[in-house]
Amino acid sequence: MAMKERAQQFLEKHKLTADAIDVDAVIHEFISEMDLGLAAKDSSLKMIPTYVTIDRPVPAGKPVIVMDAGGTNLRVATLTFAADGSYTVANFHKAPMPGTKEVVKTKEEFFDRLADFLEPVIDDSDRIGFCFSYPATITPDCDGVLIEWTKGIQAKDVEGQSIGKGLVDALTKRGKAGKKVVILNDTIATLLAGKSIGGPRQYDSYLGVIEGTGSNTAYVEQNQNVPKLPDMNTGAMAINLESGGFGKCPRTDIDAAFDATTGSEGKQKFEKMISGGYLGGVGLYALKAAAAEGLFSASASAQVNAWTKLETKDMDDFLWNPYRESIFNTADFSDEDRELVMSIAAAVIRRAAVCLAINVAAPIIKSGKGTSPLHPVCVVMDGSTYYKTNNLKSQTEEFLRGILCQRGIFFDTIQVQEQAVAYVSAAGEKKSDMVGAPVIGAAVAGLTV
């Protein structure tokens, strides 16, 4: 039997194909989990209200200060939008996030550090949009209470504090009173970025989707459909699904074997099937299963069994060009071995594509939007995994069309093009960085919320 057929039999046996996913059934489960989360009932989807609306126009010609803290770096700039949705960036600068290189001992010190960083732009506007992508509870005044730090930030005294209020208080002590700070995360910011760049098009609603190291989705829900907010019966707001935690998509024995090695077994199950931080791991355990079943040559099996980690990038690079220098392109792997690797890796990505399409389609279906071709739903896709992984983008859109078009739902997927900006570092070095969806969306929030 040819390797192609043997590989297909292996993938079907382990239910690792896209066809093994019952799309309609999983969408039903996804929407059910959304409903439970909106009602504050037990659900794998947190459905976090953000109190951010999208019904206000983005004012042209009005500067807004933006901050972006999503990892180990902090970015600050002033943005001004034009009537066509384009924007200009001024006074951009970047520095390490407080607590990345040293311990910040008190909350006062932390907020003073943020205020120091704002000094060059603080007189540019009274409104500040702050993309703060750490776990936080968003309050009705669009502040955010930090739940806990991630990504190695050492500033424990700040946990449990209101980030916007702490920053405003620090600025007020410096004679800079009257500032309005809006806190949002990167997924909400991505959604709002579509509000800006998609401005000339009359969209019915918006989604923001992050598909990078992790994965998450935000959509717009009518407040009357959010039972856990009984006092809000009119209007609509962006909801952060925390969709990587969806737990009702059927997993395989390979998913379970890999999950057991992650140190977070049982958590973020959906994210582990679709995001760049995990696809390589799923691929590795599929390869190990294939080796255990005798599909590889003896020399290739020995190599695969010796590996303890496989990066998504390594798997992806091989798919783009199986003959480039890589861990698979050695004398231990025959062409037949490499053909098996390619079949398995391609299947892992295609399955990720159908799951990601479900992740996008379910909120659109639930929202009831996009029923006219004149007013489609704007889906803003962000994240290097989505755009750089072999065939992930094209296959996701293929599945999306299949799911939504048969339901008479119209949508556009758009990308926020990053803009290069120059700045001078604290050490006086000339450098450049990229401004993308988190910064643009934070600016929209700062101007409209």
C-alpha positions in Angstrom: 0.0 0.0 0.0 1.3 3.5 -0.9 2.3 5.8 1.9 -0.5 8.2 1.0 -3.1 5.6 1.7 -1.4 4.4 4.8 -1.2 7.9 6.1 -4.9 8.5 5.4 -5.8 5.3 7.3 -3.8 6.4 10.2 -5.4 9.9 10.3 -8.9 8.5 10.1 -8.2 5.9 12.8 -7.2 8.6 15.2 -9.9 11.0 14.0 -7.3 13.6 13.2 -8.9 14.8 9.9 -11.1 17.9 9.4 -13.9 15.5 8.2 -14.0 13.9 11.7 -15.4 17.2 13.1 -19.2 17.4 12.9 -19.3 21.1 12.2 -23.0 21.7 12.8 -22.9 19.8 16.1 -19.9 21.7 17.4 -21.4 25.0 16.4 -24.5 24.0 18.3 -22.4 23.2 21.4 -20.4 26.4 20.9 -23.5 28.6 20.9 -24.9 26.7 23.9 -21.8 27.4 25.8 -22.0 31.1 24.8 -25.6 31.2 26.1 -24.5 29.6 29.4 -21.6 32.0 29.8 -23.8 35.1 29.1 -26.1 33.8 31.9 -23.3 33.4 34.4 -23.9 29.6 34.4 -21.3 26.9 34.2 -19.6 27.2 30.8 -16.2 26.7 29.2 -16.7 30.1 27.6 -16.3 33.0 30.0 -18.2 35.5 27.9 -16.7 38.6 29.6 -18.7 41.9 29.2 -16.4 44.7 28.2 -18.9 47.7 28.2 -17.3 48.8 24.9 -19.8 49.9 22.3 -19.3 50.2 18.5 -22.2 52.5 17.7 -20.3 55.7 18.0 -18.4 57.2 15.1 -14.6 57.6 15.3 -14.0 61.3 15.3 -11.6 62.6 12.7 -8.8 65.0 13.5 -9.0 64.4 17.3 -5.8 63.1 18.8 -5.8 60.3 21.4 -3.1 58.8 23.6 -2.6 55.1 23.2 -0.8 52.6 25.4 -0.2 49.0 24.5 0.9 46.5 27.1 0.6 43.0 25.9 3.7 41.2 26.8 7.1 42.3 28.0 7.0 45.7 26.2 5.0 48.9 26.7 4.2 51.1 23.7 2.9 54.7 23.8 2.0 57.0 21.0 -0.5 59.6 19.9 -2.9 58.7 17.1 -5.1 60.9 15.0 -7.7 59.4 12.5 -8.7 60.9 9.2 -12.2 60.8 7.9 -11.4 57.8 5.7 -10.2 55.7 8.6 -6.5 56.2 8.0 -4.4 57.4 10.8 -1.1 59.1 11.7 1.2 58.2 14.6 3.2 60.8 16.5 5.5 60.6 19.5 5.9 56.8 19.5 8.1 55.3 22.0 8.7 51.8 23.5 10.3 50.5 26.6 10.3 47.3 28.8 7.1 46.8 30.7 7.6 47.7 34.4 8.3 44.5 36.3 10.0 42.6 33.4 13.6 43.3 34.3 13.2 44.0 38.0 10.7 43.6 40.8 8.3 46.5 41.2 7.7 46.5 45.0 4.6 48.7 45.4 1.6 49.6 43.4 2.5 53.3 43.7 5.9 52.6 42.1 4.2 50.7 39.2 1.7 53.4 38.4 4.4 56.1 38.7 6.4 54.2 36.2 3.5 54.2 33.8 3.0 57.9 34.4 6.7 58.5 33.7 6.3 56.7 30.4 3.3 58.9 29.4 5.1 62.2 30.1 6.2 62.9 26.5 2.6 62.6 25.2 0.4 63.5 28.3 -0.5 66.9 27.0 -1.6 65.6 23.6 -5.1 64.5 24.7 -7.3 64.0 27.8 -8.3 60.6 26.5 -6.2 57.4 26.8 -6.9 54.1 25.2 -5.0 51.4 27.1 -4.7 47.9 25.5 -3.9 45.9 28.6 -3.7 42.2 27.6 -3.3 40.6 31.0 -6.1 38.8 32.8 -8.4 41.5 34.1 -12.1 42.0 35.1 -13.6 44.9 33.1 -15.9 47.2 35.1 -18.9 49.2 33.8 -16.7 52.4 33.7 -14.3 50.6 31.3 -11.6 50.2 33.9 -9.9 46.9 34.4 -9.1 45.1 37.7 -5.9 43.0 37.3 -6.6 39.4 38.3 -3.0 38.2 38.0 0.1 38.9 36.1 1.3 36.6 33.3 4.4 36.6 31.1 6.8 37.0 34.0 5.7 40.5 35.2 7.0 41.0 38.8 4.6 43.5 40.4 2.5 41.5 42.8 1.2 44.5 44.7 -0.7 45.6 41.6 -2.9 42.4 41.4 -6.4 43.3 42.5 -6.0 46.9 41.6 -7.9 49.0 39.1 -5.4 49.8 36.4 -7.2 52.9 34.9 -7.8 54.4 38.3 -4.3 53.8 39.5 -2.9 55.5 36.4 -5.3 58.5 36.7 -4.4 58.9 40.4 -0.7 58.9 39.5 -1.2 61.5 36.8 -3.4 63.7 39.0 -0.6 63.8 41.6 1.6 65.3 38.9 -1.0 68.0 38.1 -2.4 66.2 35.1 -6.0 65.7 36.3 -9.0 65.0 34.2 -7.7 62.2 32.1 -10.1 59.4 30.9 -8.5 55.9 30.6 -10.3 53.1 28.8 -9.0 49.6 29.5 -9.4 46.8 26.9 -7.6 43.6 25.8 -6.0 42.8 22.4 -9.0 40.9 21.1 -11.4 43.7 21.8 -8.9 46.1 20.3 -8.7 44.0 17.2 -12.5 44.2 16.8 -12.4 48.0 17.2 -9.6 48.3 14.7 -12.1 47.0 12.1 -14.4 49.8 13.1 -11.7 52.2 12.0 -10.3 50.7 8.9 -13.6 49.3 7.8 -15.3 52.7 8.3 -16.1 53.4 4.6 -17.9 50.0 4.4 -21.3 49.8 6.1 -20.9 46.6 8.2 -23.7 45.0 10.2 -21.4 44.0 13.0 -17.8 43.2 13.9 -15.7 40.3 15.2 -12.1 40.4 16.4 -10.1 37.2 16.2 -6.6 36.6 17.5 -4.8 33.6 16.0 -1.2 33.7 17.1 0.6 31.9 20.0 -2.8 31.8 21.6 -6.3 32.2 20.3 -9.4 34.3 21.2 -12.5 35.9 19.8 -14.7 38.9 20.5 -18.0 39.8 19.0 -20.8 42.3 19.6 -23.9 41.2 21.5 -27.2 43.0 22.3 -27.3 43.8 26.0 -30.8 42.3 26.3 -29.2 39.0 25.5 -26.8 39.1 28.4 -28.8 37.8 31.4 -25.9 38.3 33.8 -26.3 42.0 33.3 -30.0 42.4 34.1 -29.8 46.2 34.4 -28.6 46.7 30.8 -31.6 46.1 28.5 -30.7 48.4 25.7 -27.8 48.9 23.4 -25.0 46.5 22.6 -21.4 45.8 23.7 -18.3 43.8 22.7 -18.1 40.5 24.5 -14.7 38.7 25.1 -15.4 35.0 24.6 -12.1 33.7 25.9 -12.8 31.2 23.2 -9.6 29.2 23.6 -11.2 27.7 26.6 -14.1 26.1 24.7 -14.3 22.5 25.9 -17.0 20.8 23.8 -15.1 20.2 20.6 -14.3 16.4 20.4 -10.6 15.7 21.0 -8.5 12.7 19.9 -6.3 10.4 21.8 -3.4 12.4 20.3 -4.8 15.6 21.7 -5.1 14.0 25.2 -1.5 12.6 25.0 -0.1 16.0 24.1 -2.3 17.9 26.6 -0.9 15.7 29.5 2.6 17.1 28.8 1.7 20.8 28.8 1.5 21.5 32.5 -2.0 22.9 32.1 -3.9 19.6 31.4 -7.6 20.1 30.8 -7.3 23.8 30.3 -7.7 25.8 27.0 -8.6 22.7 25.2 -9.8 24.5 22.0 -6.7 26.7 21.9 -4.5 23.6 22.0 -6.2 22.4 18.8 -5.8 25.6 16.8 -3.1 28.0 18.0 0.5 28.5 17.1 1.7 27.8 20.6 0.4 24.2 20.4 0.0 23.0 16.8 3.6 21.7 16.8 3.0 19.7 20.0 -0.1 18.1 18.5 2.0 17.3 15.4 4.7 15.7 17.4 2.4 13.4 19.3 0.8 12.4 16.0 4.2 11.6 14.6 5.0 9.6 17.8 1.8 7.6 17.4 2.7 6.9 13.7 6.1 5.7 14.8 4.6 3.4 17.4 2.4 1.9 14.7 5.3 1.2 12.5 4.6 3.7 9.7 8.1 5.2 9.8 11.4 3.5 8.9 13.5 2.4 11.9 15.9 5.3 11.7 13.1 7.9 11.4 11.2 6.3 14.3 14.3 6.5 16.5 14.5 10.3 15.7 10.9 11.0 16.3 10.8 9.1 19.6 13.8 11.0 20.8 12.2 14.4 20.3 10.7 16.0 23.3 9.4 19.1 21.5 8.4 20.2 18.1 7.8 23.9 17.4 4.9 24.9 15.1 7.4 26.9 13.1 9.5 23.7 12.4 6.4 21.8 11.2 5.3 24.8 9.1 8.7 25.4 7.5 8.7 21.8 6.4 5.3 22.1 4.8 6.4 25.2 2.9 9.5 23.4 1.6 10.2 19.8 2.6 13.7 20.0 1.0 15.1 22.9 3.0 17.4 22.2 5.8 15.4 21.0 8.8 15.1 18.3 11.4 13.2 16.2 8.9 15.7 16.6 6.0 18.4 14.2 7.3 19.6 10.8 6.2 17.4 9.3 8.9 14.3 10.2 6.9 13.5 8.7 3.5 11.3 10.4 1.0 8.5 8.0 2.2 9.1 9.1 5.8 8.9 12.8 4.7 5.7 12.1 2.8 4.2 10.7 6.0 5.3 13.8 8.0 3.8 16.1 5.4 0.5 14.2 5.4 0.2 14.4 9.2 1.3 18.0 9.5 -1.1 19.1 6.8 -3.9 17.3 8.5 -3.2 19.0 11.9 -3.3 22.4 10.2 -6.5 21.6 8.2 -8.2 20.4 11.3 -7.1 23.6 13.0 -8.7 25.5 10.1 -12.1 23.9 10.5 -12.0 24.5 14.2 -11.0 28.2 13.7 -13.8 28.6 11.2 -16.3 27.3 13.9 -14.7 29.7 16.3 -15.6 32.6 13.9 -18.9 31.3 12.6 -20.6 30.5 15.8 -20.6 34.0 17.2 -21.7 35.4 13.8 -24.6 32.9 13.7 -25.6 33.7 17.3 -25.6 37.4 16.6 -28.1 37.1 13.8 -26.1 39.7 11.8 -24.9 39.7 8.2 -28.1 38.7 6.5 -27.7 41.3 3.7 -24.9 41.4 1.1 -25.0 45.2 1.5 -24.1 44.9 5.2 -21.9 41.9 5.9 -20.1 41.1 9.2 -16.6 42.4 9.4 -14.2 39.8 10.7 -10.9 41.3 11.7 -8.2 38.5 11.8 -5.0 39.2 13.6 -2.0 37.1 14.5 1.1 35.7 12.8 -0.1 32.1 13.0 -3.1 32.9 10.9 -1.2 34.7 8.1 2.0 32.7 8.1 1.0 29.1 8.7 0.9 27.0 5.5 -2.7 27.0 4.1 -4.3 28.0 7.4 -5.8 31.2 6.2 -7.1 29.9 2.9 -8.5 26.8 4.4 -10.2 28.7 7.3 -11.9 31.0 4.8 -12.9 27.9 2.7 -14.6 26.4 5.7 -16.1 29.7 6.7 -17.7 30.1 3.3 -19.1 26.6 3.5 -20.6 27.3 7.0 -22.0 30.8 6.5 -23.0 31.0 2.9 -25.3 28.0 3.2 -27.0 29.9 6.0 -27.4 33.1 3.9 -24.8 35.0 6.0 -22.4 37.5 4.4 -19.0 38.4 5.8 -15.7 40.0 5.0 -12.4 39.0 6.5 -10.0 41.9 6.7 -6.4 42.4 8.0 -5.1 45.4 9.8 -2.0 46.4 8.0 0.8 47.2 10.3 2.6 50.5 10.0 6.3 51.0 10.6 7.2 53.8 13.0 10.6 55.1 14.0 11.6 56.1 17.5 14.6 56.8 19.7 15.2 54.3 22.5 16.1 55.4 26.1 19.7 54.7 25.2 19.5 57.1 22.3 19.5 54.5 19.6 17.4 54.9 16.4 15.0 52.0 16.2 11.7 51.1 14.5 8.6 49.1 15.5 5.3 48.2 14.1 1.9 49.6 14.9 -1.0 47.2 14.4 -4.5 46.3 15.6 -3.9 46.5 19.4 -2.8 50.2 19.1 -5.4 51.2 16.5 -8.2 49.6 18.5 -7.0 51.2 21.7 -7.2 54.5 20.0 -10.7 53.9 18.8 -11.8 52.9 22.3 -10.1 56.0 23.8 -12.0 58.2 21.4 -15.4 56.6 21.5 -16.1 55.0 24.9 
